[in-house]
Amino acid sequence: MKILVTGGAGFIGSAVVRLAIERGHEVVNVDALTYAACLENVSSVSDNKRYMFKQADIRDRAALDEILQETKPDVVMHLAAESHVDRSIDGPSEFIETNVTGTFNMLEAARKYWLAQGKPGYFRFHHISTDEVYGSLPSDPLVQFTENSLYDPRSPYSASKAASDHLVRAWAATYGLPVVVTNCSNNYGPYHFPEKLIPVVIINALAGKPLPIYGDGSNVRDWLYVEDHADALLHVVQNGELGRSYNIGGENERSNLELVRTICGILDELRPRSEGRYADLIAFVTNRPGHDKRYAIDPTRIREELGWRPSVTVEEGLRKTVAWYLENEDWWRNLQNRQGVGERLGINS
């Protein structure tokens, strides 16, 4: 296939780009190169003759029309988004402009292109979203998000992603645009921009700085290794049923405190401190406003209908992730001066 990936210089998007090239697809990477994007994320494939990069902002409709007409992709995988909850609390307008208006632009550009090509049967628009659109779950382990869960977003970020999901489904129902939608749990792994919990903990630990945990650390997330997620996304775009939604989970629920302690244990083994243990650095900080208590995905549909499951446990994935950060210090050190890195965000209420 020729795949147009929006946000392909970001964390999840770059994993999709690398894997797609590895599997023989052509890739057009469309990215605005905002603060969290990094072309080093795709440096391993940048010289491949099947790879093309186009710098463009999904808020620029004219640029999108031009790129689609020039490159003529078979499918669009739409990952470009503002994604950090804390940043959305401090500055929600960027999230509305990119995640809502940007998705509208992508849908209209894709629809125009699809119509101009004669509505080819192979074309599809794959919208990649988050489980945060469903809101918060109780502690009961039997209660999980399904594809039929009601939307109940609690942050500007999740509300903007919920809006984008609704737009995609509306364009399918109203205009017949061939779409698939996926909602994933929390991703982690290589090339994770150092503003999210796992890279912050690893980098702070190596520097001997406090390891910040919101509240009492009891908030629970389902953790999905990013390379597993990329595999699932390519599987869905090729095999998913049009008009269908698929929840992609890691089948690995952990509290934030459990997660951080696991990272500390791995670091104790791979790079011991001169004195004490990394867990001694754990520091509980003021909770995030509106912090959702628990996310958990029921992956039955993607497992039974498409035969997909994650390949690693969270412990295996965290070990691979910590090892990658230890081996790629130049990558994350080069990002330390970018806007917001190392600062506590999302405390405005």
Helices and strands as residue ranges (DSSP letters): E 2-6, H 11-22, E 26-31, G 39-42, E 51-55, H 61-71, E 75-78, H 85-90, H 92-95, I 96-101, H 102-116, E 124-130, G 131-134, H 156-175, E 179-184, E 186-188, H 197-207, E 211-214, E 220-225, H 226-239, E 245-248, E 253-255, H 256-270, G 278-281, E 282-285, H 300-306, H 314-327, H 329-333
